[in-house]
Amino acid sequence: MTPAEQSRHAAEICALAPVVPVLVIDDLASAADLARALVAGGLPALEVTLRTPQALEAIRAMAAVPGGVVGAGTLLTPEDVRAARAAGARFGVSPGATDRLLAACEAEGLPLLPGAATATEVMALLEKGYNVQKFFPAEAAGGAPALKAIGAPIPQVRFCPTGGIGPANARDYLALANVMCVGGSWVAPKDLVARGDWPGVVALARAARALAA
């Protein structure tokens, strides 16, 4: 899969909803129920970060939930890419980008949101053919004003910003012409997941979905 094809598929996934839940799965038993709740609330694209030992099995469980499009986040190495693809991930997200990581995603046919935080990084990825990228860490890198500023000279790149984004500032990003969606963890708070409060998660997902209105 070429970088241009990866970006086309990534754009299709970003267009599914204004928010991509960024999920750290500590309890594998809750993974499928969490996915069902988020999909029911209107957030079908789910990013499971590879930060816990349960992450790959969680991807497998969540990939079986009807209506869900499950991806793997925190991809750092080619081994991560291969493992995520084997677990059923349909897209990948990385905090940055290296040549080895990009090559692995291309070889595995895994649509990727490669991370960038500066104009130079954005330009380097665009030069390779990636016109859909992750802006990370969004708030630490200057927030919505910085991303708007990058969009002025580089309007052909669109972003999914993540990092420090919540209901209080998500609309600031979504209002930008170069933002397709945002990534955030607030739609799946640990306390609700631990209690199995799936109606509560559905409500948060519906509120996040409404941010695009």
C-alpha positions as CSV (number, residue, x, y, z in Angstrom):
1,M,0.0,0.0,0.0
2,T,1.5,3.3,-1.0
3,P,1.6,6.4,1.3
4,A,-1.1,8.0,-0.9
5,E,-3.3,5.0,-0.5
6,Q,-2.7,4.9,3.2
7,S,-3.7,8.5,3.6
8,R,-6.8,7.9,1.5
9,H,-7.9,5.1,3.8
10,A,-6.9,7.1,6.9
11,A,-9.1,9.9,5.7
12,E,-12.1,7.6,5.3
13,I,-11.6,6.4,8.9
14,C,-11.2,10.0,10.2
15,A,-14.5,10.9,8.4
16,L,-16.5,8.3,10.4
17,A,-16.9,10.5,13.5
18,P,-15.5,13.8,14.9
19,V,-13.7,11.9,17.8
20,V,-11.5,8.8,17.8
21,P,-11.5,7.3,21.3
22,V,-7.9,6.7,22.4
23,L,-8.1,3.6,24.7
24,V,-5.7,2.1,27.2
25,I,-7.1,-1.3,28.0
26,D,-6.2,-2.6,31.4
27,D,-8.9,-5.3,31.7
28,L,-9.3,-7.5,28.7
29,A,-12.7,-8.7,29.9
30,S,-14.2,-5.3,29.4
31,A,-12.8,-4.6,25.9
32,A,-15.7,-5.9,23.8
33,D,-18.3,-4.2,26.0
34,L,-16.4,-1.0,25.8
35,A,-16.3,-1.2,22.0
36,R,-20.0,-1.9,21.8
37,A,-20.8,1.1,24.0
38,L,-18.6,3.5,21.9
39,V,-20.0,2.2,18.6
40,A,-23.6,2.5,20.0
41,G,-22.8,6.1,20.9
42,G,-21.7,6.9,17.4
43,L,-17.9,6.5,17.6
44,P,-17.0,3.5,15.4
45,A,-13.2,4.3,14.9
46,L,-11.4,3.0,18.0
47,E,-7.7,3.4,18.7
48,V,-6.3,0.8,21.2
49,T,-2.9,1.9,22.3
50,L,-0.1,-0.7,22.6
51,R,0.7,0.4,26.2
52,T,-0.6,-2.6,28.1
53,P,0.1,-6.4,27.9
54,Q,-3.6,-6.8,27.0
55,A,-3.6,-4.4,24.0
56,L,-3.3,-6.9,21.2
57,E,-5.9,-9.3,22.6
58,A,-8.1,-6.3,23.2
59,I,-7.8,-5.4,19.5
60,R,-8.8,-9.0,18.6
61,A,-11.8,-8.8,20.9
62,M,-12.9,-5.4,19.7
63,A,-12.4,-6.2,16.1
64,A,-15.2,-8.7,16.3
65,V,-17.7,-6.0,17.5
66,P,-20.1,-5.2,14.6
67,G,-19.8,-1.6,13.3
68,G,-16.4,-1.0,14.9
69,V,-13.2,-0.1,13.0
70,V,-10.4,-0.9,15.4
71,G,-6.9,0.4,15.1
72,A,-3.6,0.2,17.0
73,G,-2.0,3.3,18.6
74,T,1.5,3.9,19.9
75,L,3.1,2.0,17.0
76,L,6.8,2.4,17.5
77,T,8.5,-0.4,15.6
78,P,8.0,-2.7,12.6
79,E,7.3,-5.5,15.1
80,D,4.4,-3.4,16.5
81,V,3.0,-3.0,13.1
82,R,3.1,-6.7,12.2
83,A,1.6,-7.7,15.6
84,A,-1.2,-5.1,15.3
85,R,-2.1,-6.2,11.8
86,A,-2.1,-9.9,12.9
87,A,-4.4,-9.0,15.7
88,G,-6.9,-7.5,13.4
89,A,-6.1,-3.8,13.4
90,R,-7.5,-1.9,10.4
91,F,-5.4,1.2,10.9
92,G,-2.4,2.4,12.8
93,V,-1.5,5.6,14.7
94,S,2.0,6.6,15.7
95,P,3.3,9.5,17.9
96,G,6.0,10.2,15.3
97,A,7.4,8.6,12.1
98,T,10.6,6.7,11.2
99,D,11.5,5.3,7.8
100,R,11.4,1.7,9.2
101,L,7.9,2.3,10.7
102,L,6.6,3.8,7.5
103,A,8.0,1.0,5.4
104,A,6.5,-1.7,7.7
105,C,3.0,-0.1,7.4
106,E,3.4,0.1,3.7
107,A,4.5,-3.6,3.5
108,E,1.6,-4.7,5.8
109,G,-1.0,-2.6,4.0
110,L,-1.9,-0.9,7.2
111,P,-3.3,2.6,6.8
112,L,-1.3,4.9,9.1
113,L,-1.8,8.2,10.8
114,P,1.9,9.2,11.3
115,G,2.7,11.7,14.0
116,A,4.1,15.2,13.4
117,A,4.5,18.2,15.6
118,T,6.4,20.8,13.5
119,A,6.1,22.2,10.0
120,T,9.3,20.4,9.1
121,E,7.9,17.0,10.2
122,V,4.7,17.7,8.4
123,M,6.6,18.6,5.2
124,A,8.8,15.5,5.4
125,L,5.8,13.3,5.6
126,L,4.0,15.1,2.9
127,E,7.1,14.7,0.7
128,K,6.7,10.9,1.1
129,G,3.0,11.1,0.2
130,Y,1.3,11.3,3.5
131,N,-1.3,14.1,3.4
132,V,-3.3,12.8,6.4
133,Q,-1.3,13.0,9.7
134,K,-1.6,13.0,13.4
135,F,-0.7,16.2,15.2
136,F,0.9,15.2,18.5
137,P,1.2,16.2,21.2
138,A,-1.4,18.7,20.3
139,E,-1.7,21.0,23.3
140,A,2.0,20.8,24.2
141,A,2.9,21.6,20.6
142,G,0.9,24.9,20.7
143,G,-2.7,23.7,20.5
144,A,-5.3,24.8,17.9
145,P,-3.5,28.1,17.1
146,A,-0.3,26.2,16.2
147,L,-2.2,23.8,14.0
148,K,-4.1,26.7,12.3
149,A,-0.7,28.4,11.6
150,I,0.7,25.2,10.1
151,G,-2.3,25.0,7.8
152,A,-1.7,28.4,6.3
153,P,1.4,27.4,4.3
154,I,0.6,23.7,4.1
155,P,-3.1,23.5,3.5
156,Q,-3.0,20.2,1.6
157,V,-2.3,18.2,4.8
158,R,-5.2,17.3,7.1
159,F,-4.9,16.2,10.7
160,C,-6.2,14.2,13.6
161,P,-4.8,16.1,16.6
162,T,-4.4,14.2,19.9
163,G,-2.8,14.9,23.2
164,G,-4.5,17.1,25.8
165,I,-7.8,17.3,24.0
166,G,-11.1,17.0,25.8
167,P,-14.6,18.3,25.7
168,A,-13.5,21.8,26.7
169,N,-11.2,22.4,23.7
170,A,-12.2,19.8,21.1
171,R,-14.4,22.3,19.2
172,D,-11.4,24.6,18.8
173,Y,-9.7,22.0,16.8
174,L,-12.7,20.7,14.9
175,A,-13.4,24.2,13.7
176,L,-10.1,24.3,11.8
177,A,-10.2,23.7,8.1
178,N,-7.2,21.3,8.3
179,V,-8.7,19.1,11.1
180,M,-10.7,16.0,10.2
181,C,-11.3,14.6,13.7
182,V,-9.6,14.6,17.1
183,G,-8.4,11.8,19.3
184,G,-9.2,11.7,23.0
185,S,-9.5,9.4,26.0
186,W,-12.3,11.3,27.8
187,V,-15.1,9.3,26.2
188,A,-13.9,6.1,28.1
189,P,-12.9,7.2,31.6
190,K,-11.3,4.6,33.8
191,D,-13.9,4.8,36.5
192,L,-16.9,4.2,34.2
193,V,-15.1,1.3,32.5
194,A,-14.1,-0.3,35.8
195,R,-17.7,-0.1,37.0
196,G,-19.0,-1.4,33.7
197,D,-21.2,1.7,33.3
198,W,-21.8,1.2,29.6
199,P,-24.8,3.5,29.4
200,G,-22.5,6.2,30.8
201,V,-19.9,5.5,28.1
202,V,-22.7,5.6,25.4
203,A,-23.8,9.0,26.7
204,L,-20.2,10.4,26.6
205,A,-19.8,9.0,23.0
206,R,-23.1,10.6,21.9
207,A,-22.0,13.9,23.3
208,A,-18.7,13.6,21.5
209,R,-20.4,12.7,18.3
210,A,-22.5,15.8,18.6
211,L,-19.4,18.0,18.6
212,A,-19.5,17.9,14.8
213,A,-22.9,19.5,14.7
